[in-house]
Amino acid sequence: MTILVTGATGRVGRHVVDQLVRRGAPVRVLTRDPAKADFPAGVEVAQGDLLDIDALRAALSGVSTLFLLNAVTGDEFTQAIVTLNIARAAGIERIVYLSVFQADRAVNVPHFAVKSGAERMLAAMEFGATILRPTYFIDNEAMVKDVIVEHGVYPMPIGDKGVAMVHARDIAEVAAIELIRRHDAPGKLPLETINLVGPDTLTGETVAAIWSDVLGRPVVYGGDDPSAFEANMARFMPKWMAYEMRLMAERYVSDGMVPEDGDAERLTTMLGRPLHRYRDFAVSLVNAGA
């Protein structure tokens, strides 16, 4: 039986595929355009998307375990609920679902609320699932690198409560470990939730200090007001999405993303290595542009 990976061409999904292949797992991916897909040898490619019912049914045929990753879109909730219904009809009970940290608390942020709804469906329909709840992705900082380097300002309004940013590679490796654990189990395993966090809980000021050290010149924090952030996001994404990003940033400022006791230690034990650190990622960004 096969593991199906959705969202396989994105930052997390592609790493999930690579990790599964390294571990010798049978992998199939669902993608809109197979011609643009560049996956390791042995990966089976199915064409379609999560709202193409016929393609989805075909992709799930012969699958025992599903990695469900929904991009932030206007129809994200429909995609998630349709996919889980089709998976249940196909007899699939083993799921690893990529949610978001504290999905049940940030009810005013659309993609948090969507993921909370999908989590409830997984529980109510008694899937054997691992729910992965990542914090803010370190990798997102690539979007603001030029502002930091060229203007000496860290522009992300993340506040002073603290955000334990996590690297996409750490997310993906934990996902692969959980997919294989469920795939290889003799029966359905209980539902479980894992917080995916980074090793450092960072504030706007501490991130600016890291960049000051990495660049060797002052970088200041741009502050907690999300207005400029929303306006900047609206330059290259739909306005509804930019507004959603603003709502997310407001949650960072009001609540942060602070790990629970033992979260980071649990991940380190699972991975058998340290978690990726923010400073190392910042250095890699600078070196890549050198």
N, C-alpha and C positions, 0 to 999 in steps of 0.2 A: 504493500500500500504506500501511497505517496503523500508528501507534504505539499500543500498548495500555499504559495506566497502571493499575497496581493500587495499592491504598492511597491512592486519589486524594482522599479527603476528609480525610486527616490533615494534620499540620503540614508535612511534606515533600512529600507527594503533590500537595497542592493547589498548591503553588508550582511543582512540576514541570509540571503542566498549564498554568499561566499562562505559564511560560517557553516552553514548546513553542508555545503559541498565538501569543505575541509573535513567534516566529520563523517563523510560517507553516506549521508542521508539521501534518499530519493526525493528529488525536488521538481516541482512544476511551478511555473509562474504564469500569472494572468496579466496580459499587457495589451493596450490598444493597438500598438504598432510593432509587431515582431521584427520587422525589418530594421528598426532602430535599436532593438534590444541586443546587448552584447553581454551574454552570460557565459559562465564557465562551461566547458564541454560536459555533456551528460545532463544538463538542465533541460527539461521539457518545457516548451513554450506554447501556451494557449492564447489565442487572440480573443479580445473582448474586454468588457468592463463590467462593473458591478451593477449596472442597470440594464445590461444586455442579458435578459433572462435565459435565452437559449444557450448563449456562450457560457454563461455562468454555470448552468446545469452541466454542460459538457466538461467544463474545467474541473468541476467537483466530482465527476465520475471517477471512481477508483481511488478517491482521496480518503485518507483516514484522519488527517490532522490539518487544520487551517490556521494560517497566520493572517489575521484581519487587520489591515491598516487602511484607514480612510483619510484621504487628504481633506483639508479644510475647504469645503465647497458649499454652495448654497443648498445642495441636496445631500449633504453628508449623512444626515439621519436616515433618509430613505435608503441610501446605499447600504448602511449598516444593517438596518432591519430586514431589508430584502435579502441580503446575503445570508444572514443568520437563519432566516426562514428556509431558504433554498438548501442551506447546509443541513438543517434539521431533516428536511424531506429526503435528502440523500443519505441519511443515516450517520452523519458526521456529528460526533459529540465532543471531540477533542479540539479545543480552540486556544490560541494565544491571541489576545486582543490588545492592541496598542491604544490605551486610553490617555489620560493626562493626570498629573498630580492634583489631588484634592478635587477630582471632577465633581463630586457631590456637593461641594461648598460654593463654588463660583457659578451659581445658577443663572447669573445675568450675562455670562459670557457664552455666546452661542455654541462654540465648539466644545466647551467644557460641558454644557448642559446636554448636548448631543451624546457625548461619550458616557455621561452618567446614565442616560436613558438606555444605551446599549448594554452597559454594565447590569442594569436592572433586568433587561431581557435575558442575559446570560444566566443570571441567578434564577429568575422565575421559570425559565424553561429547562433548568437543571442540566445545562451543559457542563461538561468537565472542562473547566477553563482556567487559564492563568491570565489575570488582568494585570497588564503592565502600566504603571502610572509614572511616566517620566516628567521631570521638571523642565524648565526652559533649556533648549538645546544650546550647548556651547557653540556648535557649528553655525548657529544663526549670526554669530558675531562677524562672520565674513561679510555680511551685508552692510555693516557699519564701519568696517576697517578703514575705508578711505576718509570718512569724516574724522575718525580718530587721528589718523596719520597726517592728514592735510590741514586740519583745523584745530587739533589739540583738544577736542571735546569728545567725551564719551556720551553719546546721545540717547541711549536706551533708558527710559524712566523706570528703573527697577526699585527705587526707594531705599530705605534703610532697615527694613525688617530682615532682609537676607534672602537670596535665591541660590540654592545649591545646584548650579548649572551642571548638566550631564552631557557627555559626549555621545554622538550617534553610534560610534563603534561599541561603546559599553552597552547601550540599549540593544543593539543588534545581537551582540554575543549572548546576553542574558536571554533574549528571545529565542535564539537558536538552541540554547541549552534546555529551555522549557519545552520547545517544540519536540525535541528529540526525547526528552523525558516522558512526555505524554504519548508520543508516537510509539515508543518502545514498551510502554506499560501494558501488562496483561489485561487490564480493564480500565474503565473510566476513573480518573482521579478526581478528588474533590476540587471545588472552586477555590482559587487562591489569588490573593492580590499582592503584588510586589511594587514597592516604591522604588523608582529609578532616580537616583540622585548622584550628584558629584561629591568629591571629597571636601570641597570648600564652600561654605555658605557666604556669598558675596553680596555686598551692598554697592550702590552706585559709586560711593566714595572709594571703596576698596578696589573696585575694578579700575577706576581712574588711576589709582596709585600703582596698580600692576602695570598699566600701560605706560605710565610715566617712567617706571623702572626699565621696562623693555625698550622704550624708545630713547631713553636718556634725556628727556626733556619734559616739561610739565604737560600733563593732560588733566583737564578739569571735568567734573561731572556736570552734565547739562541740566540737572534738576528733575524734579518729580512731575512737573506739568506735562501731561501727555498730548497737549494740543499740537505742538510742533512735530511730535512723532507721528500723529495721525496725518497731518498735512504732508509729511515726507512720504509716508507709506502710500498715500493716495496718488502720488506721482507715477507709481508703477504697478498698482493693483486696483481692483474695483473699489469704489468708495465704501461700499458696505463692508468689504473685507478690512479696509483700513480702519473703519470705525470699530470693527470687532477686535482688531489688534490694539486699539486704544483701550477698549474695555478690559482686555487682558492685562495691559500695562497698569491700569488702575488697580487691578487685583494684586499685582506685584507690590505696588506702593502701599496698599492698605493691609495686606496679609503676608506678603512675601511667599516664598516656597521653602519652608524650613523643614528639614528631615525630621522624622521621628527617631527616637533612640534606637540605635542598632541598624538603621537603614544602610548606611555606607559600609558597615562591617559585614553585613549579610551579603552585599554585592561583591565585596572583595573576596569573601570566602567562596562564593559561587564561581567567580572568574579565576581565582587562583593567582591574582595579580593586582597591583594597585589600580585604582580608577584614574582616568585621564584628568589632568589638572588644567585649570583655566590658563595659568601662566604659560604652560608649555604650548597650548594652542595659540596663544597670542604670539609667542616667539615664532611658531611655524608660519603664521600668517605674514609676519614681517619678513621672514626669510624667503617666503615664496614670491614676494614682490620685490625682493632686493635685486 
